[in-house]
Amino acid sequence: MDKQETTDFGYQKVKAEEKTRKVAEVFHSVADRYDLMNDLMSFGIHRLWKRYAIALSGVRKGQRVLDLAGGTGDLAARFARRVGPEGEVVLADINASMLRHGRERMLDEGLVGNLHFAQVNAESLPFPDNHFDIITIAFGLRNVTDKDAALRSMYRVLKPGGRLLVLEFSKPLLPGLKPAYDLYSFTALPLMGKLVAGDADSYRYLAESIRMHPDQKTLKKMMEIAGFERVEYFNLSGGIVAVHRGYKF
């Protein structure tokens, strides 16, 4: 993507480099209350979504895992325990504030031996070709400026036989669910953001960014164009969330 091109920041159109800056501001603002807000916004169900994604990954002892947009480390902590001391997990995020919270949390949990931290941009990953067995990105792809570049970068650093798991908000499919979900997203979320995190605007952006994110079939096609094969997706909570899985062969 040309840096002079425009892209979506929620419902706004901004220059590509401006989106990167604006997204950074959002997550700097919410980092301190990120885990608490996740629990409140999803009524704790985000933990079940993440467990499901890990189960789909088929992670085994000794494997090397990259958790992109890993934030405060929900997925990375579970992966670190599953790969064991002979494996390796890289908790990566573009946002320094989120990464700092993730590092502090992992240290508190005693997960330091096989867990590493990296501040990276998903669009240009600084890792060797064919390096990771598994890559995950949970609730982060919609915030990436150039999603196609990010998917190509993930494909490059994934080993042949490896797989990518994208856990992301998607498009509700159950009849009658969308109006209720929209009402909740555009009223309750900003209000919770204001009361708990002192920032209604960031949570209004998060609600908007979900609506601008590609739907299930579109993201599947994007992954296939990036090179992934046997791409499939699994709808959770009526399609509010979906897990996409693709392989590199």
Backbone bond lengths (Angstrom), bond angles and torsions (degrees), N, CA, C in turn:
res aa  C-N    CA-C-N  psi(-1)  N-CA   C-N-CA  omega(-1)  CA-C   N-CA-C  phi
1 M - - - 1.458 - - 1.514 109.75 -
2 D 1.317 117.91 127.80 1.454 122.95 175.47 1.520 108.74 -64.79
3 K 1.334 116.64 133.02 1.453 120.47 -176.00 1.525 112.17 -64.71
4 Q 1.361 118.21 -15.10 1.446 120.51 177.03 1.529 111.66 -88.21
5 E 1.316 117.71 -11.29 1.451 120.57 178.58 1.522 110.11 -68.88
6 T 1.336 114.91 157.02 1.455 119.22 176.88 1.528 110.33 -95.75
7 T 1.315 114.48 154.38 1.457 121.04 178.89 1.515 108.23 -145.07
8 D 1.317 116.66 176.02 1.459 120.85 -177.64 1.521 110.84 -86.81
9 F 1.317 115.21 133.46 1.463 121.62 164.92 1.523 105.20 -122.77
10 G 1.350 115.09 93.06 1.454 118.08 -167.54 1.514 108.36 62.53
11 Y 1.325 116.55 -128.78 1.462 120.35 179.96 1.526 112.46 -91.48
12 Q 1.337 117.07 -1.07 1.459 120.39 178.78 1.527 110.46 -87.80
13 K 1.332 115.83 155.35 1.460 122.03 169.13 1.528 107.90 -104.79
14 V 1.328 116.05 123.51 1.466 120.93 -178.66 1.523 109.03 -134.86
15 K 1.317 116.99 164.16 1.460 120.59 173.57 1.524 109.53 -65.96
16 A 1.323 115.45 151.23 1.460 120.12 -174.29 1.522 112.15 -56.47
17 E 1.339 116.84 -45.72 1.467 118.20 -178.06 1.522 111.51 -69.09
18 E 1.350 116.92 -25.67 1.455 120.21 178.19 1.523 110.85 -71.08
19 K 1.347 117.37 -35.25 1.464 119.51 177.51 1.520 110.14 -61.86
20 T 1.324 117.25 -45.00 1.466 120.25 179.74 1.517 110.69 -55.46
21 R 1.330 116.27 -43.36 1.467 120.56 179.87 1.520 111.08 -67.65
22 K 1.324 117.24 -43.22 1.454 120.92 -177.44 1.531 111.73 -66.39
23 V 1.338 116.65 -41.01 1.462 119.75 177.44 1.531 110.01 -62.84
24 A 1.336 116.14 -39.82 1.466 119.71 177.49 1.523 110.80 -59.85
25 E 1.325 116.96 -41.68 1.467 120.72 179.43 1.533 111.04 -63.04
26 V 1.338 116.17 -40.06 1.464 120.34 178.87 1.519 110.39 -58.40
27 F 1.329 116.73 -49.05 1.461 119.13 -173.51 1.522 112.67 -79.71
28 H 1.340 118.04 -25.56 1.467 118.77 168.79 1.526 109.58 -61.90
29 S 1.332 115.91 -38.64 1.460 120.85 -176.77 1.516 112.36 -69.43
30 V 1.339 116.85 -39.33 1.475 119.40 -171.76 1.524 113.55 -97.62
31 A 1.326 118.22 -3.57 1.470 120.74 -171.54 1.528 112.83 -55.89
32 D 1.338 117.93 -42.08 1.461 120.87 -175.55 1.529 112.97 -63.26
33 R 1.327 116.89 -31.11 1.465 120.83 -176.61 1.529 112.04 -114.78
34 Y 1.328 116.86 17.61 1.465 121.16 -172.90 1.532 112.15 -60.94
35 D 1.310 117.63 -49.30 1.467 120.73 -177.64 1.526 111.25 -65.19
36 L 1.320 116.71 -43.52 1.462 120.56 179.10 1.520 110.81 -61.75
37 M 1.337 117.24 -44.37 1.459 120.93 -179.44 1.530 111.14 -66.08
38 N 1.317 118.01 -37.03 1.466 120.06 176.57 1.520 111.23 -59.18
39 D 1.328 115.84 -43.53 1.459 119.57 178.95 1.525 111.48 -65.23
40 L 1.327 116.23 -42.68 1.459 119.84 -179.08 1.530 111.66 -67.82
41 M 1.328 116.24 -46.02 1.470 120.19 -175.13 1.518 112.54 -64.98
42 S 1.336 116.26 -38.08 1.469 120.06 -175.12 1.532 112.43 -102.96
43 F 1.345 116.27 3.20 1.474 121.03 -175.71 1.535 110.35 58.04
44 G 1.336 115.42 31.03 1.460 121.41 178.12 1.514 114.89 83.41
45 I 1.335 117.25 -4.80 1.469 120.18 -174.83 1.524 111.88 -69.29
46 H 1.349 117.48 -20.79 1.470 119.01 179.38 1.525 111.47 -57.42
47 R 1.307 117.20 -28.10 1.468 120.33 179.04 1.530 110.93 -67.18
48 L 1.321 117.34 -37.35 1.461 121.21 177.31 1.528 110.61 -70.01
49 W 1.327 117.50 -39.57 1.468 120.91 177.13 1.533 110.10 -59.49
50 K 1.317 116.19 -42.35 1.464 120.00 -177.78 1.527 111.22 -70.13
51 R 1.314 116.92 -37.93 1.470 119.35 176.46 1.526 110.90 -62.88
52 Y 1.314 116.12 -38.19 1.461 120.34 178.92 1.527 110.37 -64.23
53 A 1.335 117.02 -42.88 1.466 120.60 178.55 1.525 111.11 -62.06
54 I 1.319 117.05 -41.17 1.463 120.35 178.49 1.520 110.58 -64.18
55 A 1.328 116.85 -40.29 1.473 119.82 178.10 1.531 110.17 -62.33
56 L 1.325 117.40 -40.32 1.468 120.54 179.09 1.529 112.20 -68.15
57 S 1.316 117.35 -23.23 1.471 120.16 -178.25 1.527 112.19 -69.42
58 G 1.334 117.02 -26.26 1.453 120.17 -177.53 1.518 113.47 64.58
59 V 1.326 117.41 28.76 1.464 121.71 -176.15 1.530 110.64 -59.48
60 R 1.357 114.65 142.61 1.466 120.62 -179.84 1.527 109.69 -131.02
61 K 1.321 114.71 163.99 1.461 120.41 177.79 1.519 110.49 -57.35
62 G 1.331 115.03 141.98 1.458 120.83 176.07 1.514 114.98 85.08
63 Q 1.331 118.09 -2.57 1.459 119.44 -177.37 1.524 111.68 -84.58
64 R 1.331 114.27 164.43 1.468 121.97 179.79 1.521 107.85 -110.92
65 V 1.350 116.23 123.43 1.454 122.29 -173.18 1.529 110.09 -122.47
66 L 1.332 115.80 137.47 1.461 122.05 172.53 1.518 108.11 -113.10
67 D 1.324 116.56 119.14 1.462 122.07 177.11 1.526 107.98 -105.48
68 L 1.331 116.12 98.76 1.463 122.00 -177.76 1.527 110.62 -82.46
69 A 1.338 114.73 150.94 1.466 120.11 -175.99 1.521 108.64 50.34
70 G 1.326 115.33 39.89 1.458 122.01 -170.77 1.505 114.59 -72.83
71 G 1.325 117.32 -11.63 1.456 120.94 173.84 1.504 113.28 52.03
72 T 1.320 116.15 -123.62 1.463 120.77 -174.49 1.522 113.18 -90.71
73 G 1.337 117.38 8.27 1.452 120.01 163.97 1.518 118.36 94.75
74 D 1.330 118.91 19.13 1.470 120.14 179.91 1.526 111.85 -55.29
75 L 1.326 116.53 -50.63 1.458 120.45 -179.34 1.524 111.34 -73.47
76 A 1.322 116.23 -44.39 1.465 120.17 -175.75 1.523 111.80 -58.57
77 A 1.325 117.50 -39.55 1.467 120.63 -179.49 1.526 110.46 -62.30
78 R 1.319 116.36 -43.77 1.465 119.69 -179.78 1.529 110.97 -67.72
79 F 1.331 115.96 -41.75 1.463 119.35 178.05 1.530 111.31 -62.11
80 A 1.332 116.89 -41.96 1.464 120.76 -177.70 1.522 110.90 -59.65
81 R 1.327 116.08 -38.57 1.467 119.20 178.98 1.533 111.08 -70.32
82 R 1.323 116.64 -34.50 1.463 119.81 -175.40 1.525 112.88 -78.67
83 V 1.324 118.57 -34.80 1.472 118.91 -178.51 1.515 111.45 -79.13
84 G 1.341 117.05 -19.37 1.461 120.19 176.97 1.521 113.12 74.28
85 P 1.321 116.52 179.61 1.467 120.95 -175.99 1.522 113.63 -65.08
86 E 1.336 117.47 -22.89 1.463 119.51 179.14 1.519 112.06 -85.01
87 G 1.326 117.61 -7.55 1.457 121.91 177.54 1.516 111.41 -98.41
88 E 1.349 115.23 -175.42 1.460 120.04 -178.71 1.526 108.69 -149.10
89 V 1.332 115.81 138.28 1.457 122.03 174.84 1.519 108.82 -127.05
90 V 1.326 116.33 131.43 1.458 121.65 175.62 1.520 107.93 -109.10
91 L 1.322 116.00 115.23 1.454 122.14 173.90 1.520 106.83 -89.11
92 A 1.338 116.27 113.95 1.456 121.17 -173.78 1.522 110.91 -123.41
93 D 1.313 115.72 142.51 1.456 120.87 176.61 1.525 107.81 -156.04
94 I 1.327 116.19 148.80 1.465 119.99 178.52 1.525 110.92 -79.27
95 N 1.338 116.48 -18.49 1.457 121.27 -172.47 1.519 111.49 -99.54
96 A 1.314 116.66 120.41 1.462 121.39 -175.65 1.528 112.19 -63.59
97 S 1.327 117.47 -37.42 1.463 120.25 -179.23 1.525 111.14 -65.63
98 M 1.324 116.34 -44.18 1.459 120.09 178.53 1.525 110.68 -64.67
99 L 1.315 116.53 -41.58 1.460 120.70 -178.66 1.523 110.78 -65.57
100 R 1.314 116.96 -37.73 1.461 120.25 178.21 1.527 110.99 -62.87
101 H 1.327 115.85 -43.43 1.471 119.01 178.05 1.524 110.66 -64.52
102 G 1.331 116.36 -39.89 1.456 119.47 177.91 1.517 111.97 -61.85
103 R 1.329 116.83 -43.75 1.463 121.09 179.79 1.526 110.84 -62.83
104 E 1.330 116.67 -44.24 1.463 120.38 -179.70 1.529 110.99 -62.94
105 R 1.314 115.60 -40.51 1.461 119.26 179.98 1.522 111.26 -66.29
106 M 1.330 117.50 -43.05 1.460 120.81 -179.51 1.527 111.07 -65.62
107 L 1.323 116.67 -37.52 1.465 119.81 176.83 1.519 110.58 -64.50
108 D 1.333 116.10 -41.18 1.465 120.03 178.45 1.525 111.42 -61.79
109 E 1.330 116.53 -32.93 1.460 120.85 -178.98 1.530 112.27 -88.18
110 G 1.325 116.98 0.75 1.452 121.05 178.21 1.514 114.42 74.89
111 L 1.323 117.37 20.25 1.468 121.42 -178.46 1.524 109.16 -99.30
112 V 1.306 116.01 85.07 1.464 119.47 -177.44 1.523 113.03 -126.42
113 G 1.320 117.88 -26.01 1.463 120.31 -172.43 1.512 114.46 -63.48
114 N 1.331 117.44 -47.60 1.459 120.46 -175.15 1.525 112.22 -112.65
115 L 1.330 116.03 14.19 1.460 121.32 -176.59 1.523 110.04 -115.90
116 H 1.335 115.72 128.62 1.463 121.45 -179.56 1.528 109.15 -124.57
117 F 1.328 115.92 162.46 1.462 121.48 -174.86 1.520 109.88 -126.44
118 A 1.339 115.36 142.10 1.462 119.16 -178.89 1.520 109.64 -148.97
119 Q 1.331 116.35 129.40 1.462 120.61 173.23 1.523 107.50 -90.58
120 V 1.331 116.19 109.89 1.459 120.77 -172.60 1.527 110.49 -137.68
121 N 1.328 114.51 158.40 1.454 122.53 170.58 1.522 107.45 -99.94
122 A 1.326 117.14 123.52 1.467 121.18 -176.48 1.523 112.36 -60.78
123 E 1.319 117.73 -21.56 1.462 120.72 -178.24 1.528 112.17 -73.99
124 S 1.315 117.77 -20.67 1.475 121.54 -178.03 1.528 108.50 -146.73
125 L 1.305 116.09 75.48 1.462 121.24 -174.53 1.527 111.38 -69.05
126 P 1.327 117.69 132.52 1.470 121.60 -175.77 1.529 113.08 -89.80
127 F 1.325 116.30 45.06 1.456 121.56 -178.55 1.528 109.42 -121.11
128 P 1.343 117.25 157.28 1.467 119.95 -179.89 1.520 111.96 -66.43
129 D 1.310 115.79 161.67 1.459 121.06 173.38 1.530 109.72 -61.53
130 N 1.319 116.69 149.24 1.475 122.62 171.33 1.533 112.50 53.01
131 H 1.330 116.32 49.69 1.462 120.71 -169.09 1.532 113.72 -105.83
132 F 1.336 118.19 -34.52 1.463 121.37 -172.07 1.527 111.21 -111.12
133 D 1.332 115.07 144.77 1.466 121.00 174.21 1.520 111.46 -78.62
134 I 1.332 115.59 -35.58 1.462 121.85 -176.69 1.521 109.00 -140.25
135 I 1.339 115.67 138.82 1.464 121.61 171.43 1.522 107.28 -125.79
136 T 1.329 115.60 134.16 1.460 120.53 174.36 1.522 109.18 -124.67
137 I 1.315 115.55 148.26 1.463 121.25 170.02 1.519 106.35 -142.24
138 A 1.324 116.16 112.50 1.461 122.34 -173.82 1.523 109.93 -111.15
139 F 1.320 115.89 118.30 1.457 122.73 177.50 1.529 111.83 55.20
140 G 1.328 115.30 36.03 1.459 119.80 -179.82 1.514 113.86 -127.06
141 L 1.323 117.73 -26.39 1.464 119.37 -173.56 1.523 111.82 -63.16
142 R 1.323 117.60 -34.17 1.472 118.61 -177.38 1.526 111.82 -67.43
143 N 1.337 117.55 -18.53 1.461 121.02 178.95 1.528 112.97 -91.14
144 V 1.327 117.06 -6.43 1.468 121.08 179.74 1.521 108.83 -75.65
145 T 1.325 116.52 136.14 1.464 120.67 -177.23 1.523 111.18 -66.82
146 D 1.330 116.93 -52.49 1.474 121.55 -178.94 1.527 108.34 -113.12
147 K 1.316 116.04 90.91 1.458 120.71 -175.36 1.527 112.12 -65.10
148 D 1.334 117.31 -36.48 1.464 120.03 179.74 1.524 111.00 -63.79
149 A 1.333 116.96 -42.95 1.465 120.50 177.76 1.520 110.65 -63.49
150 A 1.336 117.01 -39.01 1.457 120.79 179.77 1.529 110.89 -64.65
151 L 1.318 117.07 -42.90 1.465 120.23 179.50 1.529 110.96 -64.64
152 R 1.330 117.22 -38.56 1.472 119.69 177.36 1.522 110.64 -66.10
153 S 1.327 116.39 -38.51 1.463 120.49 179.39 1.530 110.81 -65.89
154 M 1.326 116.96 -40.90 1.462 120.58 176.67 1.524 110.89 -63.22
155 Y 1.309 115.97 -41.77 1.467 119.77 179.21 1.530 110.88 -61.09
156 R 1.307 117.11 -40.27 1.473 121.19 -177.63 1.522 111.47 -62.87
157 V 1.335 118.00 -43.26 1.466 120.16 -173.83 1.527 112.75 -87.11
158 L 1.323 116.95 -3.12 1.463 120.89 177.99 1.523 110.04 -84.86
159 K 1.332 116.35 139.66 1.462 121.21 177.52 1.527 110.67 -70.51
160 P 1.319 118.40 151.17 1.463 120.14 168.11 1.534 109.89 -56.48
161 G 1.312 116.18 131.46 1.455 120.86 -174.02 1.517 113.17 90.68
162 G 1.342 116.30 -9.13 1.455 120.37 179.20 1.511 111.76 -81.27
163 R 1.341 115.33 171.98 1.452 118.66 -176.79 1.522 111.44 -139.91
164 L 1.322 114.06 150.04 1.464 122.93 175.53 1.523 109.04 -107.68
165 L 1.336 116.26 134.45 1.456 122.66 174.15 1.519 108.61 -117.66
166 V 1.324 116.83 121.20 1.463 122.34 176.49 1.523 108.14 -111.79
167 L 1.314 116.29 110.87 1.465 122.22 175.97 1.519 106.78 -102.24
168 E 1.334 115.99 118.56 1.464 117.83 -173.21 1.522 110.26 -154.63
169 F 1.327 115.38 153.52 1.453 119.96 170.67 1.519 109.01 -60.91
170 S 1.333 115.34 144.59 1.457 118.93 -176.40 1.524 109.67 -139.09
171 K 1.330 117.45 -148.70 1.459 121.08 -173.45 1.535 110.21 -107.30
172 P 1.349 118.27 120.21 1.465 121.10 179.08 1.523 111.67 -57.96
173 L 1.322 115.91 139.72 1.459 121.46 -176.06 1.519 113.30 -115.89
174 L 1.316 117.84 -23.40 1.462 120.01 -178.19 1.530 110.06 -68.42
175 P 1.325 118.45 136.43 1.470 121.41 178.37 1.533 111.39 -56.57
176 G 1.311 116.23 131.39 1.454 121.49 177.75 1.510 115.24 83.15
177 L 1.328 117.83 -7.00 1.460 120.38 -176.86 1.526 112.11 -76.31
178 K 1.327 117.58 -38.44 1.467 120.70 -173.91 1.533 113.14 -59.82
179 P 1.343 121.00 -47.75 1.470 118.73 -179.81 1.524 113.20 -59.85
180 A 1.328 116.75 -42.03 1.464 119.99 179.12 1.528 110.79 -66.19
181 Y 1.328 116.07 -39.86 1.468 121.06 179.55 1.528 110.56 -65.69
182 D 1.321 116.99 -41.93 1.470 120.52 178.61 1.528 110.77 -63.55
183 L 1.315 116.32 -44.07 1.467 120.09 179.33 1.516 110.58 -59.68
184 Y 1.321 116.15 -45.32 1.474 120.60 178.44 1.529 110.93 -62.23
185 S 1.341 116.56 -45.40 1.458 121.28 -173.94 1.521 112.91 -64.87
186 F 1.336 116.58 -38.88 1.458 119.55 -172.04 1.527 113.60 -99.16
187 T 1.322 117.28 -0.91 1.459 120.15 174.44 1.524 111.26 -119.34
188 A 1.340 116.47 -56.68 1.465 119.93 -175.65 1.527 112.57 -70.05
189 L 1.333 117.46 -41.88 1.470 119.02 -176.16 1.527 112.46 -62.36
190 P 1.351 118.68 -51.99 1.469 117.10 177.66 1.529 113.56 -60.31
191 L 1.343 115.76 -34.85 1.464 118.60 179.11 1.526 110.63 -66.15
192 M 1.341 117.27 -44.78 1.464 120.36 176.61 1.530 110.63 -61.68
193 G 1.345 115.51 -41.27 1.450 119.39 178.40 1.512 112.42 -59.54
194 K 1.333 115.85 -39.82 1.467 120.23 179.47 1.523 111.23 -68.80
195 L 1.336 116.64 -44.11 1.463 120.73 -174.91 1.522 113.04 -74.88
196 V 1.346 116.60 -39.09 1.470 120.56 -172.92 1.517 112.19 -95.09
197 A 1.348 116.48 -44.05 1.460 120.49 -175.58 1.518 112.98 -105.56
198 G 1.338 117.11 -4.84 1.455 120.25 -179.20 1.512 113.27 67.68
199 D 1.341 116.63 28.37 1.461 120.42 -174.08 1.528 109.92 -153.47
200 A 1.313 116.52 91.01 1.466 120.67 178.68 1.517 111.19 -74.37
201 D 1.343 117.19 -36.55 1.470 120.70 -174.20 1.529 112.19 -62.33
202 S 1.329 117.19 -40.38 1.464 120.04 -178.44 1.521 110.82 -63.47
203 Y 1.331 116.63 -38.17 1.461 118.84 -178.88 1.526 111.74 -79.75
204 R 1.329 116.60 -23.14 1.461 118.84 170.42 1.529 109.52 -68.22
205 Y 1.349 116.75 -40.46 1.470 119.60 175.39 1.521 111.17 -61.15
206 L 1.331 117.45 -43.20 1.459 120.18 -178.80 1.529 110.75 -60.21
207 A 1.335 117.15 -40.17 1.463 120.29 177.34 1.528 110.84 -64.45
208 E 1.322 116.26 -42.05 1.463 120.21 179.53 1.529 111.17 -67.06
209 S 1.333 116.71 -39.71 1.466 120.07 -177.11 1.523 111.35 -64.05
210 I 1.321 116.99 -31.21 1.464 121.12 177.39 1.521 109.73 -64.15
211 R 1.330 116.62 -41.94 1.471 120.10 -179.13 1.524 112.33 -68.74
212 M 1.317 117.59 -26.96 1.465 121.25 -178.37 1.525 112.26 -88.36
213 H 1.325 117.12 -9.30 1.466 120.64 -178.18 1.529 109.85 -74.50
214 P 1.340 117.80 145.23 1.474 120.21 179.51 1.523 112.03 -57.05
215 D 1.337 115.67 144.64 1.458 119.14 177.79 1.529 110.41 -74.35
216 Q 1.322 116.24 -179.27 1.457 121.59 -172.10 1.530 112.28 -57.59
217 K 1.316 117.04 -49.00 1.465 120.32 -176.73 1.524 111.90 -69.52
218 T 1.330 116.51 -36.85 1.470 120.01 179.60 1.523 111.19 -65.88
219 L 1.326 117.04 -43.97 1.467 119.66 179.16 1.527 110.44 -65.62
220 K 1.305 117.50 -38.38 1.468 120.32 176.05 1.529 110.27 -57.04
221 K 1.320 117.19 -44.86 1.458 121.19 179.57 1.531 111.12 -65.61
222 M 1.309 117.79 -40.31 1.464 121.62 177.91 1.524 110.79 -60.08
223 M 1.325 117.20 -41.94 1.458 120.50 179.02 1.520 111.07 -65.50
224 E 1.315 116.84 -38.87 1.466 120.56 178.37 1.525 111.07 -65.58
225 I 1.314 117.47 -40.78 1.468 121.06 178.17 1.526 110.66 -63.11
226 A 1.344 116.46 -34.55 1.470 120.96 178.78 1.523 112.19 -72.01
227 G 1.340 117.73 -10.74 1.463 120.90 177.02 1.516 115.28 119.40
228 F 1.325 117.70 -10.78 1.463 120.15 -176.80 1.530 110.89 -71.65
229 E 1.314 114.93 145.31 1.462 121.50 -179.95 1.521 110.20 -118.07
230 R 1.345 114.33 164.94 1.473 121.79 -178.67 1.528 110.97 49.04
231 V 1.325 115.31 42.96 1.462 119.87 -179.05 1.530 109.32 -75.16
232 E 1.305 115.40 131.53 1.457 121.26 177.38 1.521 108.69 -143.01
233 Y 1.312 115.06 161.37 1.465 117.99 178.01 1.516 110.42 -135.12
234 F 1.336 114.30 154.29 1.452 123.40 -175.52 1.526 107.61 -127.35
235 N 1.318 116.52 115.47 1.462 121.09 -179.98 1.521 110.65 -79.31
236 L 1.316 116.30 136.61 1.451 123.06 177.41 1.531 108.58 -123.74
237 S 1.313 116.12 147.89 1.472 121.37 178.23 1.521 111.33 51.13
238 G 1.321 115.90 47.10 1.453 120.84 175.64 1.513 114.97 71.27
239 G 1.339 116.96 18.91 1.464 120.66 -179.47 1.517 113.54 94.48
240 I 1.334 118.10 -1.84 1.466 120.21 174.65 1.521 109.25 -58.19
241 V 1.327 115.43 -35.86 1.464 122.93 177.44 1.523 108.41 -129.19
242 A 1.327 116.77 147.67 1.465 121.09 174.42 1.519 109.18 -138.26
243 V 1.317 115.15 147.51 1.463 121.60 171.90 1.525 107.39 -109.40
244 H 1.322 116.38 120.68 1.466 122.16 174.07 1.524 108.33 -100.44
245 R 1.326 115.93 135.94 1.472 120.99 177.61 1.522 109.15 -128.35
246 G 1.337 114.78 130.41 1.455 120.26 177.07 1.509 110.54 -138.13
247 Y 1.320 116.55 153.06 1.462 122.87 -175.72 1.528 111.33 -114.44
248 K 1.316 115.20 153.27 1.460 122.14 170.79 1.526 108.21 -109.30
249 F 1.328 116.38 124.02 1.462 120.42 179.74 1.518 110.39 -119.55
